[in-house]
Amino acid sequence: MFGFILRRLAVMIPTFLGITLLAFALIHMIPGDPVLLLVGERNLDPEFYKTAMHRLGLDQPLYLQYWHYLSGLLQGDLGQSIRTQEPVLHEFFTLFPATVELSVCAMLFATPVGLAAGIIAATRRGTVVDHGVMGAALTGYSMPIFWWGLMLIMLFSVHLGWTPVSGRIALEYDIPAVSGFMLIDTLLSGEEGAFASALHHLILPSIVLGTIPMAVVARMTRSAMLEVLREDYIRTARAKGLSRLRIIIVHALRNALMPVVTVIGLQVGTLLAGAVLTETIFSWPGVGKWLIDAIGQRDYPSVQGGILLIGTMIILVNLLVDVLYGVINPRIRHAR
Amino acid sequence: MSLLEIRNLSVEFGSVQHPFRAVDGLDLTVSRGEIVGIVGESGSGKSVTMLALMGLIDAPGRVSAERLMFDGQDMLAMKPAQRRAILGRDIAMIFQDALTSLNPAYTVGFQLCETLRLHGGLSRKDAQRRALELLEMVEIPAARSRLDAYPHQLSGGMSQRVMIAMALACNPKLLIADEPTTALDVTVQAQIMELLVSLQQQHDMGLILITHDLAVVAEVADRVAVMYAGEVVETSSVPAIFETPRHPYTQALLAAIPEHSKGAERLATLPGVVPGQYDRPHGCLLAPRCPYAQARCAEARPPLFPFVDAGYVPEANDLLKVRCYTPLNDSGEPSHV
């Protein structure tokens, strides 16, 4: 198992290289540059422009810029944000907990609901319930996140007033950032009502971000369950006189989980991409919103660093999923 | 009193307008300590009958019966939960492919203890101990270490032994073995059969042995029911059916045994195939293939006639039933030609 993880980590190196190259190339392909966007074209002093570009190293040929970027990376230096002069790594990890908190809550919503929906659809195959659940899942999967988010805000925040429109916590609370996770920090602060407020702010963004993963999990669970329920060992379990619930949860679900865990792992990519939109809609101060702003400002180091770090997260999660296979499936565990 | 009594059991699949009868009007009785063989070719309804008895036929399959008595209890009147309480405890079943019949995600010990704890109400510790006893009973070497083994670590014969241990966990009164040795190689087949029969005798169980291996039936069964296209065509006691088959299908089945055609270039066969969903004859199901068929065979389906023969003692007569207008006589000729 240890060797397996090492091998997987080694394979990551070329992937990293690819990510840096892609991120670098893409952001430099967008017209405009950071100085132009900071100062504005109208009153631009050509002399100032030249020195500023030189100071940022942007007057060098692209391959040299890339080379400098790479050599910085090897020393653990992701560069400084052009906007704030802060190290990119520091900025990213200040904001990252907010994104993780949102993503985790989205998955905490999506996984159980998706699993339950898939199981119910599979056990009532071909009925109205099955078609209803799967229709809803397909709708959820096809829903543009930004539109879905706005609709939910309109209904629940504006018309019904049940949930806050944006932000992580009500303005009256001033919570010192300890872990960066609002739910934890509010508990640590001991301020009354702060935790509830943070939770309250999480509900709508979590649902919006969790909708697509939920739909994917539901569809995958259904098809995996249908396959497993046809297996001989399910017949054995029934012949033992086990209850229907026990057969489904203990005997079928465990075997159906493999492909479901795979898609949950794959959803992490979708999730972070979705987080960019969701955070923007809900003014959620996470890396998604930060990345969008950085692209708008052509903040090259922030964009490159942000993409690289998010890419790393996705790779690591997929590695974790592979390791989890072994836990779920004894056949794989022993094969290694 | 018989342990199991099935009367007029039918299983239908497909739509209500165009049903396909996989089992048609089946009667069967099994007594305690008796081994009843059910033989027939693939698709003749052997397995479906047993699944119907266990209540394991899912919609859109439909099961109907006139009478379904097990151990003095009317299974037709039972609620699903009451029926489940009997399954695995009083009626147990083992299947053809033991390797795929064990859940790959759980250890042998877990799957054994599950039955014990469900039906026996045993504590975790007692169940573990009993599971070990069971594995030793089915003669699994190094039984203790096998408790923690996963199914994929077992051989085919070993998994069938585990299945048997699981089936016998609660000392069932009736064991249904659905082709228990078909998936195993020949040397292991004999061992498993031997084990099954010795356990059957020890526990005085009723054993229904579904098979298409006539040699196995000849060796171990007390009685046999021959099925063709969803119907029982002949029931008889065991040496008798091999000496004097009364139904033309049974006769043809026996003639197809390789040992009976020594020296011949080809095995004896019956022309044609088993009728499917759309070409079921109106009359006797075998009529299109039967060498002795007459006009009336195609007109109406014969019922299962008790076969009365001077050579049989009266008590044994109710054992022998034949679904044929002209059952074969002792010399293998149709009786009323």
Interface residues (C-beta under 8 A of the other chain):
Chain A: E231 D232 Y233 R235 T236 A237 R238 A239 K240 G241 L242 S243 H251 R254 N255 I328 N329 P330 R331 H334
Chain B: L51 M54 L56 A81 R84 A85 I86 L87 G88 R89 A92 M93 F95 D97 T100 S101 L102 N103 P104 A105 Y106 E114 T115 L118 H119 Y150 H152 Q153 M163 M166
